[in-house]
């Protein structure tokens, strides 16, 4: 029973982290989208800012995938214990 409680707590914590990353990605996407619109219309834009945002966005995507994999593993272990 103790391991189930530990898994539940870890799943909940990971889910909160995943939600936080989702919120950060959403904010970054809005900024990237604004800069992309400027690029598409041929207007001047801050290339360093754009590159920095794209790099940070890719890092968040990797962290998101890592958390999803971790949550899936925890869920699998959780259900194996229940069975």
Buried (B, 14 or more C-beta within 10 A) or exposed (E): EEEEEEBEEBBEEBEEBBEEBEEBBEEBBEBBEEBBEBEEEEEEBEEEEBEEBBEBBEEBEEBBEEBEEBBEEBEEBBEEEEE
